[in-house]
Amino acid sequence: MGGGNGQKSKMARERNLEKMKGAKGSQLETNKKAMSIQCKVCMQTFICTTSEVKCKEHAEAKHPKSDLYTCFPHLKN
């Protein structure tokens, strides 16, 4: 008639393993949250790690009449 500390610990480990398995899966939701840079002209979003070079490429390719800071005002800082 078990119920000692060893059994309780084992059950706790198994429960925690089940919780950890639930965390696996798609990263789509996390990726959506990371899309924090937005072009103010066309409203296209970019991942937060996008470099100034990539922003400049977008502005030159998609909005040749607008300058870089019109598209991405956060780069003025």
N, CA, C and O atoms as a GROMACS GRO file, in nm:
protein
  308
    1MET      N    1   0.085  -0.117   0.000
    1MET     CA    2   0.000   0.000   0.000
    1MET      C    3   0.089   0.123   0.000
    1MET      O    4   0.117   0.182   0.104
    2GLY      N    5   0.135   0.159  -0.122
    2GLY     CA    6   0.231   0.266  -0.139
    2GLY      C    7   0.175   0.403  -0.104
    2GLY      O    8   0.063   0.415  -0.054
    3GLY      N    9   0.252   0.501  -0.131
    3GLY     CA   10   0.212   0.637  -0.100
    3GLY      C   11   0.324   0.713  -0.033
    3GLY      O   12   0.304   0.820   0.023
    4GLY      N   13   0.443   0.656  -0.039
    4GLY     CA   14   0.558   0.721   0.024
    4GLY      C   15   0.609   0.837  -0.061
    4GLY      O   16   0.556   0.867  -0.168
    5ASN      N   17   0.713   0.900  -0.010
    5ASN     CA   18   0.769   1.014  -0.080
    5ASN      C   19   0.824   0.979  -0.217
    5ASN      O   20   0.815   1.059  -0.310
    6GLY      N   21   0.881   0.862  -0.230
    6GLY     CA   22   0.935   0.819  -0.360
    6GLY      C   23   0.827   0.813  -0.466
    6GLY      O   24   0.848   0.855  -0.580
    7GLN      N   25   0.713   0.760  -0.430
    7GLN     CA   26   0.604   0.749  -0.526
    7GLN      C   27   0.547   0.888  -0.560
    7GLN      O   28   0.514   0.914  -0.675
    8LYS      N   29   0.537   0.973  -0.461
    8LYS     CA   30   0.487   1.109  -0.486
    8LYS      C   31   0.581   1.184  -0.580
    8LYS      O   32   0.536   1.256  -0.669
    9SER      N   33   0.710   1.168  -0.559
    9SER     CA   34   0.808   1.234  -0.645
    9SER      C   35   0.798   1.183  -0.788
    9SER      O   36   0.804   1.260  -0.883
   10LYS      N   37   0.782   1.053  -0.802
   10LYS     CA   38   0.769   0.994  -0.935
   10LYS      C   39   0.646   1.048  -1.005
   10LYS      O   40   0.651   1.083  -1.123
   11MET      N   41   0.535   1.055  -0.934
   11MET     CA   42   0.412   1.107  -0.993
   11MET      C   43   0.428   1.255  -1.033
   11MET      O   44   0.378   1.297  -1.137
   12ALA      N   45   0.497   1.331  -0.950
   12ALA     CA   46   0.519   1.472  -0.980
   12ALA      C   47   0.606   1.487  -1.105
   12ALA      O   48   0.578   1.572  -1.189
   13ARG      N   49   0.709   1.406  -1.116
   13ARG     CA   50   0.794   1.410  -1.236
   13ARG      C   51   0.714   1.377  -1.361
   13ARG      O   52   0.729   1.443  -1.464
   14GLU      N   53   0.629   1.275  -1.353
   14GLU     CA   54   0.547   1.237  -1.468
   14GLU      C   55   0.450   1.348  -1.506
   14GLU      O   56   0.428   1.374  -1.624
   15ARG      N   57   0.391   1.414  -1.408
   15ARG     CA   58   0.300   1.526  -1.436
   15ARG      C   59   0.375   1.639  -1.504
   15ARG      O   60   0.325   1.698  -1.600
   16ASN      N   61   0.494   1.670  -1.454
   16ASN     CA   62   0.573   1.778  -1.512
   16ASN      C   63   0.616   1.744  -1.655
   16ASN      O   64   0.621   1.832  -1.741
   17LEU      N   65   0.647   1.617  -1.680
   17LEU     CA   66   0.682   1.575  -1.816
   17LEU      C   67   0.565   1.598  -1.911
   17LEU      O   68   0.585   1.644  -2.024
   18GLU      N   69   0.445   1.567  -1.866
   18GLU     CA   70   0.326   1.587  -1.949
   18GLU      C   71   0.306   1.735  -1.980
   18GLU      O   72   0.268   1.771  -2.091
   19LYS      N   73   0.331   1.820  -1.882
   19LYS     CA   74   0.317   1.965  -1.903
   19LYS      C   75   0.419   2.013  -2.006
   19LYS      O   76   0.387   2.097  -2.090
   20MET      N   77   0.540   1.961  -1.999
   20MET     CA   78   0.645   2.002  -2.091
   20MET      C   79   0.615   1.956  -2.234
   20MET      O   80   0.649   2.025  -2.329
   21LYS      N   81   0.553   1.841  -2.248
   21LYS     CA   82   0.519   1.792  -2.381
   21LYS      C   83   0.416   1.883  -2.446
   21LYS      O   84   0.419   1.902  -2.568
   22GLY      N   85   0.327   1.940  -2.369
   22GLY     CA   86   0.224   2.029  -2.423
   22GLY      C   87   0.282   2.157  -2.479
   22GLY      O   88   0.219   2.220  -2.564
   23ALA      N   89   0.399   2.197  -2.435
   23ALA     CA   90   0.460   2.321  -2.481
   23ALA      C   91   0.517   2.307  -2.621
   23ALA      O   92   0.534   2.407  -2.690
   24LYS      N   93   0.547   2.186  -2.664
   24LYS     CA   94   0.600   2.164  -2.798
   24LYS      C   95   0.495   2.197  -2.902
   24LYS      O   96   0.375   2.199  -2.873
   25GLY      N   97   0.540   2.222  -3.024
   25GLY     CA   98   0.444   2.244  -3.131
   25GLY      C   99   0.486   2.359  -3.219
   25GLY      O  100   0.604   2.391  -3.231
   26SER      N  101   0.388   2.420  -3.278
   26SER     CA  102   0.410   2.526  -3.375
   26SER      C  103   0.458   2.654  -3.308
   26SER      O  104   0.418   2.686  -3.197
   27GLN      N  105   0.543   2.727  -3.379
   27GLN     CA  106   0.592   2.855  -3.330
   27GLN      C  107   0.521   2.970  -3.399
   27GLN      O  108   0.564   3.085  -3.386
   28LEU      N  109   0.414   2.943  -3.470
   28LEU     CA  110   0.345   3.047  -3.546
   28LEU      C  111   0.301   3.163  -3.457
   28LEU      O  112   0.316   3.279  -3.494
   29GLU      N  113   0.247   3.131  -3.342
   29GLU     CA  114   0.198   3.236  -3.252
   29GLU      C  115   0.314   3.322  -3.202
   29GLU      O  116   0.302   3.445  -3.197
   30THR      N  117   0.425   3.260  -3.167
   30THR     CA  118   0.542   3.333  -3.121
   30THR      C  119   0.598   3.421  -3.233
   30THR      O  120   0.639   3.534  -3.209
   31ASN      N  121   0.599   3.368  -3.354
   31ASN     CA  122   0.649   3.444  -3.468
   31ASN      C  123   0.562   3.566  -3.497
   31ASN      O  124   0.614   3.672  -3.533
   32LYS      N  125   0.431   3.551  -3.481
   32LYS     CA  126   0.341   3.665  -3.503
   32LYS      C  127   0.371   3.777  -3.404
   32LYS      O  128   0.371   3.895  -3.440
   33LYS      N  129   0.397   3.740  -3.280
   33LYS     CA  130   0.425   3.840  -3.177
   33LYS      C  131   0.558   3.910  -3.203
   33LYS      O  132   0.575   4.026  -3.164
   34ALA      N  133   0.651   3.841  -3.268
   34ALA     CA  134   0.783   3.899  -3.294
   34ALA      C  135   0.783   3.996  -3.412
   34ALA      O  136   0.881   4.066  -3.435
   35MET      N  137   0.673   3.999  -3.488
   35MET     CA  138   0.665   4.088  -3.605
   35MET      C  139   0.630   4.229  -3.558
   35MET      O  140   0.516   4.273  -3.570
   36SER      N  141   0.729   4.298  -3.503
   36SER     CA  142   0.700   4.426  -3.438
   36SER      C  143   0.744   4.547  -3.519
   36SER      O  144   0.708   4.659  -3.483
   37ILE      N  145   0.819   4.530  -3.627
   37ILE     CA  146   0.858   4.642  -3.712
   37ILE      C  147   0.760   4.649  -3.827
   37ILE      O  148   0.732   4.548  -3.892
   38GLN      N  149   0.707   4.769  -3.853
   38GLN     CA  150   0.607   4.783  -3.957
   38GLN      C  151   0.638   4.901  -4.047
   38GLN      O  152   0.669   5.010  -4.000
   39CYS      N  153   0.630   4.878  -4.178
   39CYS     CA  154   0.645   4.986  -4.275
   39CYS      C  155   0.521   5.073  -4.266
   39CYS      O  156   0.409   5.023  -4.276
   40LYS      N  157   0.539   5.202  -4.248
   40LYS     CA  158   0.425   5.293  -4.230
   40LYS      C  159   0.356   5.327  -4.362
   40LYS      O  160   0.248   5.385  -4.362
   41VAL      N  161   0.418   5.292  -4.475
   41VAL     CA  162   0.358   5.320  -4.604
   41VAL      C  163   0.265   5.207  -4.647
   41VAL      O  164   0.148   5.230  -4.679
   42CYS      N  165   0.317   5.083  -4.647
   42CYS     CA  166   0.236   4.970  -4.694
   42CYS      C  167   0.189   4.878  -4.581
   42CYS      O  168   0.115   4.783  -4.605
   43MET      N  169   0.230   4.907  -4.460
   43MET     CA  170   0.190   4.832  -4.340
   43MET      C  171   0.241   4.688  -4.338
   43MET      O  172   0.186   4.605  -4.266
   44GLN      N  173   0.344   4.657  -4.416
   44GLN     CA  174   0.406   4.524  -4.411
   44GLN      C  175   0.483   4.512  -4.281
   44GLN      O  176   0.550   4.607  -4.240
   45THR      N  177   0.474   4.396  -4.216
   45THR     CA  178   0.542   4.376  -4.089
   45THR      C  179   0.671   4.296  -4.109
   45THR      O  180   0.683   4.215  -4.201
   46PHE      N  181   0.766   4.324  -4.021
   46PHE     CA  182   0.896   4.257  -4.024
   46PHE      C  183   0.928   4.208  -3.884
   46PHE      O  184   0.883   4.267  -3.785
   47ILE      N  185   1.004   4.101  -3.875
   47ILE     CA  186   1.042   4.044  -3.745
   47ILE      C  187   1.133   4.144  -3.672
   47ILE      O  188   1.205   4.221  -3.735
   48CYS      N  189   1.127   4.141  -3.541
   48CYS     CA  190   1.195   4.242  -3.459
   48CYS      C  191   1.347   4.244  -3.478
   48CYS      O  192   1.411   4.344  -3.444
   49THR      N  193   1.405   4.139  -3.531
   49THR     CA  194   1.550   4.135  -3.549
   49THR      C  195   1.594   4.185  -3.686
   49THR      O  196   1.711   4.174  -3.722
   50THR      N  197   1.500   4.239  -3.764
   50THR     CA  198   1.533   4.289  -3.898
   50THR      C  199   1.632   4.405  -3.886
   50THR      O  200   1.613   4.496  -3.805
   51SER      N  201   1.735   4.400  -3.968
   51SER     CA  202   1.839   4.502  -3.962
   51SER      C  203   1.798   4.626  -4.040
   51SER      O  204   1.703   4.624  -4.118
   52GLU      N  205   1.871   4.734  -4.017
   52GLU     CA  206   1.846   4.859  -4.088
   52GLU      C  207   1.868   4.840  -4.238
   52GLU      O  208   1.801   4.904  -4.319
   53VAL      N  209   1.961   4.754  -4.274
   53VAL     CA  210   1.991   4.727  -4.415
   53VAL      C  211   1.868   4.668  -4.484
   53VAL      O  212   1.834   4.710  -4.595
   54LYS      N  213   1.802   4.572  -4.420
   54LYS     CA  214   1.683   4.510  -4.478
   54LYS      C  215   1.570   4.612  -4.490
   54LYS      O  216   1.495   4.611  -4.588
   55CYS      N  217   1.557   4.699  -4.391
   55CYS     CA  218   1.455   4.803  -4.397
   55CYS      C  219   1.483   4.898  -4.514
   55CYS      O  220   1.392   4.939  -4.586
   56LYS      N  221   1.610   4.931  -4.533
   56LYS     CA  222   1.650   5.020  -4.642
   56LYS      C  223   1.622   4.953  -4.777
   56LYS      O  224   1.574   5.018  -4.870
   57GLU      N  225   1.652   4.823  -4.788
   57GLU     CA  226   1.623   4.750  -4.912
   57GLU      C  227   1.474   4.753  -4.944
   57GLU      O  228   1.435   4.773  -5.058
   58HIS      N  229   1.391   4.734  -4.842
   58HIS     CA  230   1.246   4.736  -4.862
   58HIS      C  231   1.201   4.874  -4.909
   58HIS      O  232   1.124   4.885  -5.004
   59ALA      N  233   1.250   4.977  -4.844
   59ALA     CA  234   1.209   5.113  -4.879
   59ALA      C  235   1.250   5.148  -5.023
   59ALA      O  236   1.173   5.209  -5.097
   60GLU      N  237   1.370   5.109  -5.061
   60GLU     CA  238   1.418   5.139  -5.197
   60GLU      C  239   1.344   5.059  -5.303
   60GLU      O  240   1.315   5.110  -5.411
   61ALA      N  241   1.312   4.934  -5.273
   61ALA     CA  242   1.247   4.847  -5.371
   61ALA      C  243   1.097   4.875  -5.384
   61ALA      O  244   1.044   4.879  -5.495
   62LYS      N  245   1.031   4.895  -5.272
   62LYS     CA  246   0.886   4.907  -5.273
   62LYS      C  247   0.837   5.052  -5.279
   62LYS      O  248   0.729   5.079  -5.333
   63HIS      N  249   0.914   5.144  -5.223
   63HIS     CA  250   0.870   5.283  -5.212
   63HIS      C  251   0.981   5.379  -5.257
   63HIS      O  252   1.034   5.454  -5.176
   64PRO      N  253   1.015   5.377  -5.385
   64PRO     CA  254   1.129   5.460  -5.430
   64PRO      C  255   1.105   5.611  -5.414
   64PRO      O  256   1.201   5.687  -5.406
   65LYS      N  257   0.979   5.655  -5.409
   65LYS     CA  258   0.950   5.797  -5.394
   65LYS      C  259   0.954   5.842  -5.248
   65LYS      O  260   0.966   5.962  -5.221
   66SER      N  261   0.945   5.749  -5.157
   66SER     CA  262   0.949   5.781  -5.013
   66SER      C  263   1.090   5.756  -4.961
   66SER      O  264   1.163   5.671  -5.012
   67ASP      N  265   1.127   5.832  -4.858
   67ASP     CA  266   1.258   5.806  -4.799
   67ASP      C  267   1.247   5.700  -4.690
   67ASP      O  268   1.137   5.661  -4.651
   68LEU      N  269   1.360   5.654  -4.644
   68LEU     CA  270   1.368   5.545  -4.547
   68LEU      C  271   1.292   5.579  -4.418
   68LEU      O  272   1.225   5.493  -4.362
   69TYR      N  273   1.304   5.704  -4.373
   69TYR     CA  274   1.246   5.741  -4.244
   69TYR      C  275   1.095   5.761  -4.252
   69TYR      O  276   1.028   5.761  -4.148
   70THR      N  277   1.041   5.778  -4.372
   70THR     CA  278   0.896   5.781  -4.387
   70THR      C  279   0.840   5.642  -4.366
   70THR      O  280   0.735   5.624  -4.304
   71CYS      N  281   0.910   5.543  -4.419
   71CYS     CA  282   0.866   5.404  -4.404
   71CYS      C  283   0.890   5.351  -4.263
   71CYS      O  284   0.804   5.284  -4.205
   72PHE      N  285   1.006   5.382  -4.209
   72PHE     CA  286   1.046   5.327  -4.079
   72PHE      C  287   1.093   5.441  -3.987
   72PHE      O  288   1.213   5.462  -3.972
   73PRO      N  289   1.000   5.513  -3.924
   73PRO     CA  290   1.040   5.627  -3.840
   73PRO      C  291   1.122   5.588  -3.717
   73PRO      O  292   1.191   5.673  -3.660
   74HIS      N  293   1.117   5.462  -3.676
   74HIS     CA  294   1.196   5.420  -3.558
   74HIS      C  295   1.345   5.423  -3.585
   74HIS      O  296   1.424   5.419  -3.491
   75LEU      N  297   1.386   5.429  -3.712
   75LEU     CA  298   1.529   5.430  -3.746
   75LEU      C  299   1.593   5.568  -3.726
   75LEU      O  300   1.716   5.580  -3.733
   76LYS      N  301   1.514   5.671  -3.703
   76LYS     CA  302   1.569   5.807  -3.684
   76LYS      C  303   1.652   5.814  -3.557
   76LYS      O  304   1.746   5.894  -3.549
   77ASN      N  305   1.621   5.734  -3.459
   77ASN     CA  306   1.690   5.741  -3.330
   77ASN      C  307   1.834   5.703  -3.340
   77ASN      O  308   1.906   5.704  -3.240
   0.00000   0.00000   0.00000
